[in-house]
């Protein structure tokens, strides 16, 4: 059995990576133990899936596990802990972004199909007298959901709103919870922005 080697102190963190795959469990993407790239630690000799590359005080590079910084200065331990936490977050965000991008591709394809459908003609469903005029309720096919303001006609804007509602219903029938791909796009943009921020954080912690 190989005995742990006593190493000089850590002078800087070069890189940190969470190499584990992630799978969907409910609405979360969780790391799969044993799915990563196992590498032996230069301190404890155990294999780790989260790799921390460091430079030592004698100029050498070493690979250590995330919990093998005991005995180092509080600053180094704090920096390493933050870097490992950020690497785990980066791994999760990358997985979430991949899923979101795949969902966006499917959403856009479904929306193109929906946009190609011929819309039924608008149908006046009801007229409701009001002190300020008459309110109208208009429907389209199996969708009935737009009103006109009292005394105002059913115009182009109301027709667009009616058709949008009808198409959103067709979109949801294809298995999409949202009314259009716009929210999927916003999720992709949000995840990409959060990933860029965590990348900058890791860059600041490793030097």
KANOR-V84371 format. One record per residue. N is the residue number from 1. RES is the residue in three letters. PSI is psi in degrees with one decimal (999 if undefined). Layout:
((N RES PSI) (N RES PSI))
This chain:
((1 UNK 133.7) (2 UNK 131.2) (3 UNK 142.8) (4 UNK 142.6) (5 UNK 134.0) (6 UNK 121.0) (7 UNK 155.2) (8 UNK 173.3) (9 UNK 160.6) (10 UNK 129.3) (11 UNK -22.7) (12 UNK 154.0) (13 UNK 122.7) (14 UNK -45.3) (15 UNK 156.4) (16 UNK 135.5) (17 UNK 134.8) (18 UNK 109.1) (19 UNK 3.0) (20 UNK 146.2) (21 UNK 162.6) (22 UNK 145.7) (23 UNK 157.6) (24 UNK 126.2) (25 UNK 105.0) (26 UNK -124.0) (27 UNK 18.2) (28 UNK 153.6) (29 UNK 112.5) (30 UNK 147.5) (31 UNK 146.6) (32 UNK 111.1) (33 UNK 135.3) (34 UNK -2.6) (35 UNK -10.0) (36 UNK -174.6) (37 UNK 106.6) (38 UNK 128.6) (39 UNK 135.1) (40 UNK 139.8) (41 UNK 137.0) (42 UNK -4.8) (43 UNK -54.1) (44 UNK -9.5) (45 UNK 0.2) (46 UNK 159.9) (47 UNK 138.1) (48 UNK 147.3) (49 UNK -16.3) (50 UNK 113.7) (51 UNK 130.7) (52 UNK 111.7) (53 UNK 127.2) (54 UNK 158.6) (55 UNK 135.7) (56 UNK 167.7) (57 UNK -17.2) (58 UNK 7.9) (59 UNK -10.1) (60 UNK 159.8) (61 UNK 148.8) (62 UNK 155.4) (63 UNK 124.6) (64 UNK 161.2) (65 UNK 164.1) (66 UNK -20.3) (67 UNK 13.6) (68 UNK 35.5) (69 UNK 15.3) (70 UNK 139.7) (71 UNK -13.2) (72 UNK 171.1) (73 UNK 157.6) (74 UNK -35.6) (75 UNK -46.4) (76 UNK -44.2) (77 UNK -41.6) (78 UNK -43.2) (79 UNK -42.2) (80 UNK -42.0) (81 UNK -42.8) (82 UNK -40.0) (83 UNK -41.6) (84 UNK -42.9) (85 UNK -41.8) (86 UNK -37.2) (87 UNK -38.6) (88 UNK -41.9) (89 UNK -42.1) (90 UNK -43.4) (91 UNK -44.1) (92 UNK -44.2) (93 UNK -38.1) (94 UNK -42.7) (95 UNK -44.0) (96 UNK -38.5) (97 UNK -38.8) (98 UNK -43.2) (99 UNK -43.8) (100 UNK -38.4) (101 UNK -39.1) (102 UNK -41.6) (103 UNK -39.6) (104 UNK -40.9) (105 UNK -45.7) (106 UNK -39.8) (107 UNK -43.5) (108 UNK -39.4) (109 UNK -42.9) (110 UNK -40.0) (111 UNK -35.3) (112 UNK -40.7) (113 UNK -42.0) (114 UNK -41.0) (115 UNK -25.9) (116 UNK -11.7) (117 UNK 138.0) (118 UNK 128.6) (119 UNK 140.3) (120 UNK 161.4) (121 UNK 148.4) (122 UNK 145.2) (123 UNK 130.0) (124 UNK 118.3) (125 UNK -35.1) (126 UNK 147.9) (127 UNK 127.6) (128 UNK 114.7) (129 UNK 143.7) (130 UNK 154.8) (131 UNK -27.2) (132 UNK 1.8) (133 UNK -150.5) (134 UNK 129.1) (135 UNK 141.7) (136 UNK 146.9) (137 UNK 124.5) (138 UNK 146.6) (139 UNK 169.2) (140 UNK 112.6) (141 UNK -123.4) (142 UNK 11.7) (143 UNK 124.9) (144 UNK 100.9) (145 UNK 10.5) (146 UNK 140.5) (147 UNK 154.4) (148 UNK 153.0) (149 UNK 152.1) (150 UNK 128.3) (151 UNK -1.4) (152 UNK 142.3) (153 UNK 166.1) (154 UNK 102.0) (155 UNK -170.0) (156 UNK -36.8) (157 UNK -43.2) (158 UNK -35.1) (159 UNK -41.5) (160 UNK -40.9) (161 UNK -40.2) (162 UNK -46.1) (163 UNK -37.6) (164 UNK -42.0) (165 UNK -40.3) (166 UNK -42.7) (167 UNK -36.0) (168 UNK -36.3) (169 UNK -40.0) (170 UNK -36.9) (171 UNK -44.0) (172 UNK -31.7) (173 UNK -22.7) (174 UNK 9.1) (175 UNK 12.4) (176 UNK 128.4) (177 UNK -29.7) (178 UNK 166.2) (179 UNK -18.3) (180 UNK 170.9) (181 UNK -4.2) (182 UNK -39.4) (183 UNK -35.6) (184 UNK -39.4) (185 UNK -41.0) (186 UNK -36.5) (187 UNK -42.6) (188 UNK -46.0) (189 UNK -41.6) (190 UNK -45.2) (191 UNK -40.1) (192 UNK -39.2) (193 UNK -43.7) (194 UNK -37.0) (195 UNK -41.5) (196 UNK -39.0) (197 UNK -41.7) (198 UNK -30.7) (199 UNK -40.9) (200 UNK -36.8) (201 UNK -44.2) (202 UNK -40.2) (203 UNK -34.8) (204 UNK -29.2) (205 UNK -26.1) (206 UNK 139.5) (207 UNK 999))
